[in-house]
């Protein structure tokens, strides 16, 4: 922030710049959490509305002179709580394809050699993620896609760093196990691998 500006609430222009800076990542995080594009946009809008109210009051972390990273953590914490609440109301947890993750963090996922391989890869990842708890998926998204540190994730989801370490470790193990199990499933109409019996 410009240190020449007097302390106080953010201007409309300053808040608009804040929204522009974080909107794409916040919507992507919510899309991964609630698996619904429209709901992700609605929830992000609610988060930014709450942020605007705080900014108009000059409340931390949306006052002039507040650290930009604090505002980013605030936004993701609000998004996390709204997303988890939406999932609890829905009572059915489904996960969207992670194509948006491949766009934002291409090094995280291997590039398939063919179109068919790419489709199979996405389906396997989707099925594997569907077996994880929503809090574990949120921790993975915050760490792998958004690049938050362990302490920051703990602040966002309201858990100790030890708990976050455990959640990430558990989530990675379960994701790997579930993904490998999906990969091992036989394809529909695939020929049997059994050798014919000799007479």
SVG drawing of the C-alpha trace seen along z (x, -y; Angstrom):
<svg xmlns="http://www.w3.org/2000/svg" viewBox="-29 -11 35 93">
<polyline fill="none" stroke="black" stroke-width="0.4" points="0.0,0.0 1.1,-3.6 2.5,-4.8 1.6,-8.4 -2.1,-7.6 -3.8,-8.4 -5.0,-5.4 -8.6,-4.5 -11.0,-2.5 -10.1,-1.4 -11.4,-3.4 -13.7,-1.8 -10.8,-1.7 -8.5,0.0 -11.1,2.6 -11.8,3.2 -8.1,3.9 -8.2,6.3 -11.1,8.2 -9.4,8.3 -6.2,9.7 -7.9,12.6 -11.2,13.4 -9.9,16.0 -8.0,18.0 -10.9,17.7 -13.5,18.9 -11.1,21.8 -10.7,22.8 -14.5,22.8 -15.1,24.7 -12.8,27.4 -14.5,27.5 -18.2,27.4 -17.9,28.9 -20.4,26.4 -19.5,23.4 -22.6,21.3 -22.4,22.0 -18.7,21.2 -19.4,17.8 -22.3,17.1 -20.1,18.0 -17.2,15.9 -19.6,13.0 -20.8,13.4 -17.2,13.5 -16.3,10.2 -19.5,8.6 -18.4,9.4 -15.0,8.1 -16.4,4.9 -18.4,4.3 -15.2,4.8 -13.2,2.6 -15.8,-0.3 -15.3,-0.2 -11.6,-0.2 -11.4,3.1 -8.3,5.2 -7.0,6.6 -8.8,4.3 -7.5,0.9 -4.9,-1.1 -1.4,0.1 -2.6,3.6 -0.4,6.4 -1.8,7.8 -1.1,11.4 -3.4,10.9 -6.3,9.9 -5.6,12.9 -5.7,15.3 -8.9,13.6 -10.6,14.1 -9.7,17.8 -10.7,18.4 -14.1,16.8 -14.4,18.9 -13.4,22.1 -16.1,21.6 -18.8,20.7 -17.8,23.7 -17.9,26.2 -21.3,24.8 -22.7,25.2 -21.5,28.9 -23.1,29.6 -26.4,28.2 -26.2,30.2 -25.2,33.4 -23.9,34.9 -20.2,34.3 -19.1,34.4 -15.9,33.2 -15.5,31.3 -12.9,32.3 -9.5,30.7 -8.9,29.1 -8.6,25.7 -5.8,27.1 -4.0,28.3 -4.2,24.7 -3.0,23.0 -0.3,25.6 0.6,27.7 3.6,29.2 1.3,30.9 -0.2,33.4 1.4,35.5 0.5,34.7 -1.1,37.7 0.2,38.8 -3.1,39.2 -6.6,37.8 -7.9,41.1 -5.2,41.3 -6.0,37.7 -9.7,38.6 -8.8,41.7 -6.4,39.7 -9.0,37.1 -11.6,39.7 -9.2,41.5 -8.2,38.3 -11.9,37.3 -12.9,40.7 -9.9,40.6 -10.7,37.2 -14.4,38.2 -13.2,40.5 -11.5,37.8 -13.0,35.7 -13.9,32.1 -11.5,30.7 -8.7,32.8 -9.5,31.7 -9.5,28.1 -6.1,28.5 -4.7,30.0 -6.2,27.2 -4.8,24.5 -1.3,26.2 -0.9,27.5 -2.9,25.0 -2.9,21.8 0.6,22.2 -0.2,21.4 2.2,22.4 1.2,24.9 0.8,22.1 -1.4,20.1 -3.6,23.1 -4.0,23.6 -5.1,20.0 -7.5,20.4 -9.2,23.6 -8.9,23.0 -6.6,25.9 -3.1,26.3 -0.1,26.8 0.3,30.3 -3.3,31.0 -2.6,29.6 0.5,31.8 -1.6,34.8 -4.5,33.9 -2.1,33.3 -0.2,36.5 -3.4,38.5 -5.0,36.9 -1.9,37.6 -1.8,41.2 -5.5,41.8 -5.4,39.9 -2.5,42.1 -4.1,45.3 -7.5,44.5 -5.9,43.3 -3.9,46.5 -7.0,48.5 -8.8,46.7 -6.0,47.3 -6.0,51.1 -9.7,51.5 -10.3,53.4 -11.7,51.4 -15.3,52.2 -15.5,54.9 -11.7,55.5 -10.6,59.0 -9.9,61.3 -6.2,61.7 -6.6,65.3 -4.7,67.9 -6.9,70.6 -6.7,73.9 -4.8,76.6 -6.6,79.9"/>
</svg>
